[in-house]
Amino acid sequence: MGIIIWLIVGGVVGWLASIIMRTDAQQGLLLNVVVGIVGALLAGFIVSPMLGVGTINEGISIATFVVSLIGAVILLAIVNLFRRGSVR
């Protein structure tokens, strides 16, 4: 059941992050899911301890969703930095 939640939440988080970073036209559904999951993983290691908020594995709430979104946006910013040389 956990992997299904990761895929659903990862897809939504990746999609929202791609809209925020204006890369939605370049990405498909699969890349949105990957960005969402990897961004949530990144946020679980970096952002969650700083804010004292749990991760998606501990339960879905607004705080864990926002932390995952922050991680996905950071991931897209890093990818854009290396791809284009600047963050949009």
Kinemage of the C-alpha trace (Angstrom):
@kinemage 1
@onewidth
@group {chain A} dominant
@subgroup {mainchain}
@vectorlist {calphas} color= white
{ca met a 1} P 0.000 0.000 0.000
{ca gly a 2} L 2.910 2.349 0.714
{ca ile a 3} L 4.228 2.230 -2.851
{ca ile a 4} L 0.813 3.197 -4.232
{ca ile a 5} L 0.692 6.207 -1.907
{ca trp a 6} L 4.214 7.169 -2.992
{ca leu a 7} L 3.181 7.026 -6.659
{ca ile a 8} L -0.016 9.037 -6.185
{ca val a 9} L 1.476 11.686 -3.906
{ca gly a 10} L 4.665 11.758 -5.998
{ca gly a 11} L 2.652 12.412 -9.143
{ca val a 12} L 0.685 15.247 -7.576
{ca val a 13} L 3.745 16.796 -5.917
{ca gly a 14} L 5.819 16.500 -9.107
{ca trp a 15} L 3.041 18.037 -11.177
{ca leu a 16} L 2.619 20.983 -8.779
{ca ala a 17} L 6.381 21.514 -8.580
{ca ser a 18} L 6.656 21.518 -12.372
{ca ile a 19} L 3.901 24.139 -12.562
{ca ile a 20} L 5.660 26.285 -9.938
{ca met a 21} L 9.001 25.988 -11.760
{ca arg a 22} L 7.349 26.408 -15.202
{ca thr a 23} L 8.674 23.116 -16.574
{ca asp a 24} L 5.294 21.439 -16.962
{ca ala a 25} L 5.334 21.524 -20.770
{ca gln a 26} L 8.686 19.699 -20.859
{ca gln a 27} L 7.686 16.863 -18.531
{ca gly a 28} L 5.312 13.977 -18.877
{ca leu a 29} L 3.441 12.000 -16.264
{ca leu a 30} L 6.312 9.596 -15.579
{ca leu a 31} L 8.842 12.370 -15.036
{ca asn a 32} L 6.393 14.189 -12.735
{ca val a 33} L 6.095 11.051 -10.587
{ca val a 34} L 9.880 10.588 -10.511
{ca val a 35} L 10.465 14.240 -9.582
{ca gly a 36} L 7.814 14.018 -6.867
{ca ile a 37} L 9.232 10.850 -5.319
{ca val a 38} L 12.873 11.926 -5.499
{ca gly a 39} L 11.938 15.402 -4.252
{ca ala a 40} L 10.064 13.890 -1.318
{ca leu a 41} L 13.080 11.707 -0.560
{ca leu a 42} L 15.364 14.737 -0.732
{ca ala a 43} L 13.023 16.667 1.541
{ca gly a 44} L 12.894 13.761 3.968
{ca phe a 45} L 16.642 13.961 4.461
{ca ile a 46} L 17.143 17.740 4.344
{ca val a 47} L 13.970 19.746 4.997
{ca ser a 48} L 12.111 17.511 7.473
{ca pro a 49} L 14.774 17.590 10.207
{ca met a 50} L 15.127 21.370 9.907
{ca leu a 51} L 11.380 21.968 10.258
{ca gly a 52} L 10.651 19.075 12.607
{ca val a 53} L 7.958 17.711 10.293
{ca gly a 54} L 7.530 14.054 9.426
{ca thr a 55} L 7.640 12.527 5.983
{ca ile a 56} L 4.984 10.952 3.773
{ca asn a 57} L 5.922 7.533 5.230
{ca glu a 58} L 4.720 8.656 8.651
{ca gly a 59} L 1.338 9.809 7.369
{ca ile a 60} L -0.119 12.208 4.868
{ca ser a 61} L -0.894 15.678 6.161
{ca ile a 62} L -0.668 19.208 4.839
{ca ala a 63} L 2.763 19.647 6.467
{ca thr a 64} L 4.236 16.482 4.933
{ca phe a 65} L 2.752 17.370 1.549
{ca val a 66} L 4.283 20.865 1.695
{ca val a 67} L 7.662 19.447 2.726
{ca ser a 68} L 7.552 17.049 -0.229
{ca leu a 69} L 6.600 19.924 -2.529
{ca ile a 70} L 9.537 21.985 -1.256
{ca gly a 71} L 11.860 19.063 -1.951
{ca ala a 72} L 10.517 18.639 -5.479
{ca val a 73} L 10.879 22.361 -6.216
{ca ile a 74} L 14.472 22.275 -4.912
{ca leu a 75} L 15.172 19.256 -7.118
{ca leu a 76} L 13.765 20.986 -10.214
{ca ala a 77} L 15.775 24.133 -9.410
{ca ile a 78} L 18.964 22.058 -9.217
{ca val a 79} L 18.148 20.288 -12.486
{ca asn a 80} L 17.412 23.641 -14.197
{ca leu a 81} L 20.653 25.068 -12.835
{ca phe a 82} L 22.697 22.302 -14.443
{ca arg a 83} L 20.630 22.123 -17.622
{ca arg a 84} L 20.424 25.838 -18.441
{ca gly a 85} L 23.000 27.443 -16.191
{ca ser a 86} L 20.337 29.445 -14.353
{ca val a 87} L 17.298 28.904 -12.194
{ca arg a 88} L 14.117 30.288 -13.719
